[in-house]
Amino acid sequence: MVAEAKRIAAPEKEDNAMDRIRKILAPTDLSDLSRIGVGSAIALARSQGAELIVLYVIAIADDWTSPYDQIVPVRRLFEESRRRLDEFLRANFAEALSGVTVRQEVEIGNPYRNIVARAADEKVDLIVMSTHGRTGLAHMLMGSVTEKVVGRAPCPVLSVPARAAHVGAAPEPAIAIA
């Protein structure tokens, strides 16, 4: 007797948030450490054909506690910060940025709050950012912007450790899905 095989159709694939990354947020503080995260975000945006938003948040504590004679008007602060962000990207990623749609944004506020709010407002699919990987007392005293973002983000967060070999390399990221 020959058994008749029944074809069972595979269920339709559910829409998975990680199937297609269309928009990536890469926060930076313009530091050498943040180059690692931004470089990883650029490489990922290129491979996915995604738009990249590079966000620089001017931390209120950094720029508003200067002596009175050093405080610049807010308009000049924004202009200077936009110029610094543009220089940061050109100096570190000029070649890597070709073929990637990049939008540069500058805001004033609390870095982790602004990052989370921007991710929600822009409906980004992924946040890519560097982390120091501090532990113990240093972590307790300094906290971690990345850790705060991971705990509050409306989307997955790719945390790229400081020990990543070099910008553009395939780092060993720690993925935290919020």
Sine and cosine of phi, psi and omega as CSV:
sin_phi,cos_phi,sin_psi,cos_psi,sin_omega,cos_omega
0.00,0.00,0.72,-0.70,-0.01,-1.00
-0.98,-0.18,0.85,-0.52,0.03,-1.00
-0.98,0.17,0.68,-0.73,0.01,-1.00
-1.00,0.06,0.82,-0.57,0.00,-1.00
-0.98,0.19,0.73,-0.69,0.05,-1.00
-0.99,-0.14,0.75,-0.66,0.06,-1.00
-1.00,0.06,0.81,-0.59,0.05,-1.00
-0.96,-0.28,0.87,-0.50,-0.01,-1.00
-0.95,0.30,0.69,-0.73,0.07,-1.00
-0.92,0.39,0.63,-0.77,0.01,-1.00
-0.89,0.46,0.53,-0.85,0.03,-1.00
-0.87,0.49,0.64,-0.77,-0.03,-1.00
-0.93,0.37,0.77,-0.63,0.05,-1.00
-0.95,0.31,0.44,-0.90,0.02,-1.00
-0.96,0.30,0.95,-0.30,-0.01,-1.00
-0.99,-0.13,0.75,-0.66,-0.06,-1.00
-0.85,0.53,-0.45,0.89,-0.05,-1.00
-1.00,-0.07,0.03,1.00,0.02,-1.00
-0.87,0.49,-0.69,0.72,-0.05,-1.00
-0.63,-0.77,0.87,-0.49,0.04,-1.00
-1.00,-0.09,0.89,-0.46,-0.05,-1.00
-0.97,-0.25,-0.47,0.88,-0.06,-1.00
-0.62,-0.79,0.79,-0.61,-0.03,-1.00
-0.86,-0.52,0.68,-0.74,0.09,-1.00
-0.95,-0.30,0.81,-0.59,0.02,-1.00
-0.85,-0.53,0.99,-0.11,0.04,-1.00
-0.95,0.31,0.53,-0.85,0.06,-1.00
-0.59,-0.81,0.51,-0.86,0.17,-0.99
-0.93,-0.36,0.24,0.97,0.02,-1.00
0.94,0.34,0.27,0.96,-0.01,-1.00
-1.00,0.03,0.22,-0.98,0.09,-1.00
-0.87,0.50,-0.63,0.77,0.01,-1.00
-0.87,0.49,-0.69,0.72,-0.06,-1.00
-0.93,0.37,-0.32,0.95,0.08,-1.00
-0.85,0.52,-0.58,0.82,-0.02,-1.00
-0.90,0.44,-0.73,0.68,0.01,-1.00
-0.92,0.39,-0.69,0.72,0.01,-1.00
-0.90,0.43,-0.66,0.75,0.04,-1.00
-0.87,0.49,-0.67,0.74,0.04,-1.00
-0.91,0.42,-0.63,0.77,0.02,-1.00
-0.91,0.42,-0.64,0.77,0.02,-1.00
-0.89,0.45,-0.73,0.68,-0.01,-1.00
-0.88,0.48,-0.67,0.75,0.01,-1.00
-0.92,0.38,-0.66,0.75,0.03,-1.00
-0.88,0.47,-0.66,0.75,0.02,-1.00
-0.89,0.45,-0.74,0.67,-0.07,-1.00
-0.92,0.40,-0.47,0.88,-0.03,-1.00
-0.99,-0.13,-0.16,0.99,-0.09,-1.00
0.92,0.38,0.52,0.85,-0.08,-1.00
-1.00,-0.08,0.41,-0.91,0.15,-0.99
-0.97,0.22,0.61,-0.79,0.02,-1.00
-0.89,-0.45,0.80,-0.60,0.10,-1.00
-0.95,-0.32,0.89,-0.46,0.05,-1.00
-0.98,-0.17,0.88,-0.48,-0.10,-0.99
-0.92,-0.38,0.80,-0.60,0.11,-0.99
-0.90,-0.43,0.88,-0.47,0.02,-1.00
-0.97,-0.22,0.86,-0.50,0.08,-1.00
-0.98,0.22,0.94,-0.34,-0.04,-1.00
-0.93,0.36,0.80,-0.61,-0.05,-1.00
-0.81,0.58,-0.69,0.73,-0.04,-1.00
-0.88,0.48,-0.54,0.84,-0.04,-1.00
-0.95,0.30,-0.62,0.79,-0.16,-0.99
-0.94,-0.34,-0.14,0.99,-0.05,-1.00
-0.96,-0.29,0.02,1.00,0.01,-1.00
-0.95,-0.31,0.23,0.97,0.02,-1.00
-0.96,0.29,0.37,-0.93,0.10,-1.00
-0.83,0.55,0.51,-0.86,-0.10,-0.99
-0.78,0.63,-0.66,0.75,-0.06,-1.00
-0.95,0.32,-0.19,0.98,0.01,-1.00
-0.98,-0.17,-0.12,0.99,-0.02,-1.00
-0.97,0.26,0.78,-0.63,0.01,-1.00
-0.98,-0.21,0.46,-0.89,0.06,-1.00
-0.84,0.55,0.50,-0.86,-0.07,-1.00
-0.83,0.55,-0.66,0.75,-0.01,-1.00
-0.86,0.51,-0.70,0.71,0.03,-1.00
-0.92,0.38,-0.58,0.82,0.04,-1.00
-0.88,0.48,-0.71,0.71,0.03,-1.00
-0.90,0.43,-0.71,0.70,0.00,-1.00
-0.86,0.51,-0.73,0.68,-0.01,-1.00
-0.90,0.44,-0.66,0.75,0.00,-1.00
-0.93,0.37,-0.63,0.78,0.06,-1.00
-0.89,0.45,-0.68,0.74,0.03,-1.00
-0.88,0.47,-0.69,0.73,0.01,-1.00
-0.90,0.44,-0.64,0.76,0.03,-1.00
-0.90,0.43,-0.71,0.71,0.02,-1.00
-0.88,0.48,-0.70,0.72,0.04,-1.00
-0.88,0.47,-0.67,0.74,0.02,-1.00
-0.84,0.54,-0.73,0.68,-0.01,-1.00
-0.93,0.37,-0.69,0.73,-0.02,-1.00
-0.91,0.41,-0.67,0.74,-0.04,-1.00
-0.93,0.37,-0.56,0.83,-0.11,-0.99
-0.98,-0.22,-0.38,0.93,-0.16,-0.99
-0.65,-0.76,0.39,0.92,-0.09,-1.00
-0.77,0.64,-0.79,0.61,-0.02,-1.00
-0.95,0.31,-0.63,0.78,-0.06,-1.00
-0.91,0.42,-0.44,0.90,-0.06,-1.00
-0.98,0.20,-0.26,0.97,-0.02,-1.00
-0.90,0.44,0.74,-0.67,0.00,-1.00
1.00,0.08,0.03,1.00,0.01,-1.00
-0.92,-0.40,0.75,-0.66,0.07,-1.00
-0.98,0.19,0.91,-0.42,-0.08,-1.00
-0.84,-0.54,0.71,-0.70,0.11,-0.99
-0.86,-0.51,0.77,-0.64,0.00,-1.00
-0.98,-0.19,0.75,-0.66,-0.01,-1.00
-0.76,-0.64,0.63,-0.78,0.05,-1.00
-0.79,-0.61,0.73,-0.69,0.02,-1.00
-0.68,-0.74,0.31,-0.95,0.11,-0.99
-0.94,-0.35,0.67,-0.75,0.07,-1.00
0.42,-0.91,-0.46,-0.89,0.03,-1.00
-1.00,-0.06,0.88,-0.48,-0.13,-0.99
-0.76,0.65,-0.81,0.59,-0.09,-1.00
-0.92,0.40,-0.60,0.80,0.01,-1.00
-0.92,0.40,-0.68,0.73,0.01,-1.00
-0.91,0.42,-0.64,0.77,0.00,-1.00
-0.89,0.46,-0.74,0.68,-0.01,-1.00
-0.90,0.43,-0.69,0.73,0.00,-1.00
-0.90,0.43,-0.68,0.73,0.00,-1.00
-0.90,0.44,-0.66,0.75,0.02,-1.00
-0.87,0.50,-0.68,0.74,0.01,-1.00
-0.93,0.36,-0.74,0.68,-0.03,-1.00
-0.87,0.48,-0.64,0.77,-0.05,-1.00
-1.00,0.06,-0.15,0.99,-0.06,-1.00
0.81,0.59,0.76,0.66,0.00,-1.00
-0.95,0.33,0.45,-0.89,-0.01,-1.00
-1.00,0.01,-0.39,0.92,-0.09,-1.00
-0.37,-0.93,0.64,-0.77,0.16,-0.99
-0.95,-0.30,0.75,-0.66,0.04,-1.00
-0.87,-0.50,0.86,-0.52,-0.02,-1.00
-0.51,-0.86,0.41,-0.91,0.00,-1.00
-0.99,0.14,0.34,-0.94,0.10,-0.99
-0.62,-0.79,0.57,-0.82,0.03,-1.00
-0.94,0.34,-0.52,0.85,-0.06,-1.00
0.97,0.26,0.46,0.89,0.03,-1.00
-0.92,0.38,0.49,-0.87,0.06,-1.00
-0.70,-0.71,0.11,-0.99,0.10,-0.99
0.88,0.47,-0.65,-0.76,-0.09,-1.00
-0.89,0.46,-0.66,0.75,0.01,-1.00
-0.86,0.51,-0.64,0.77,0.01,-1.00
-0.93,0.37,-0.68,0.73,-0.01,-1.00
-0.89,0.46,-0.65,0.76,-0.04,-1.00
-0.97,0.26,-0.66,0.75,-0.10,-0.99
-1.00,-0.09,-0.37,0.93,-0.07,-1.00
0.92,0.39,-0.15,-0.99,-0.01,-1.00
-0.53,-0.85,0.87,-0.49,0.08,-1.00
-0.86,0.51,-0.68,0.73,-0.01,-1.00
-0.86,0.51,-0.71,0.70,-0.01,-1.00
-0.88,0.48,-0.66,0.75,0.02,-1.00
-0.92,0.40,-0.62,0.78,0.04,-1.00
-0.91,0.42,-0.72,0.69,0.00,-1.00
-0.83,0.56,-0.67,0.74,-0.05,-1.00
-0.95,0.30,-0.26,0.97,-0.10,-0.99
-0.81,-0.59,-0.14,0.99,-0.11,-0.99
-0.91,0.42,0.57,-0.82,0.04,-1.00
-1.00,0.07,0.11,0.99,-0.05,-1.00
-0.52,-0.86,0.13,-0.99,0.06,-1.00
-0.89,0.46,0.49,-0.87,0.02,-1.00
-0.84,-0.55,0.81,-0.58,0.08,-1.00
-0.99,-0.14,0.92,-0.39,-0.04,-1.00
-0.99,-0.16,0.91,-0.41,-0.06,-1.00
-0.99,-0.16,0.89,-0.47,-0.07,-1.00
-0.95,0.31,0.43,-0.90,0.00,-1.00
-0.87,0.50,-0.41,0.91,-0.06,-1.00
-0.98,0.20,0.03,1.00,0.03,-1.00
-0.82,0.57,0.67,-0.74,-0.13,-0.99
-0.78,0.63,-0.85,0.52,0.06,-1.00
-0.26,-0.97,0.30,-0.95,-0.04,-1.00
-0.85,0.53,0.74,-0.68,0.02,-1.00
1.00,-0.06,-0.26,0.97,0.03,-1.00
-0.97,0.24,0.25,-0.97,0.07,-1.00
-1.00,0.09,1.00,-0.09,-0.04,-1.00
-0.95,0.32,0.16,-0.99,0.09,-1.00
-0.98,-0.18,0.99,0.13,-0.10,-1.00
-0.97,0.24,0.42,-0.91,0.14,-0.99
-0.98,-0.21,0.86,-0.50,-0.05,-1.00
-0.99,-0.11,0.81,-0.59,0.05,-1.00
-0.84,-0.54,0.85,-0.53,-0.02,-1.00
-0.97,-0.25,0.87,-0.49,-0.04,-1.00
-1.00,0.00,0.00,0.00,0.00,0.00
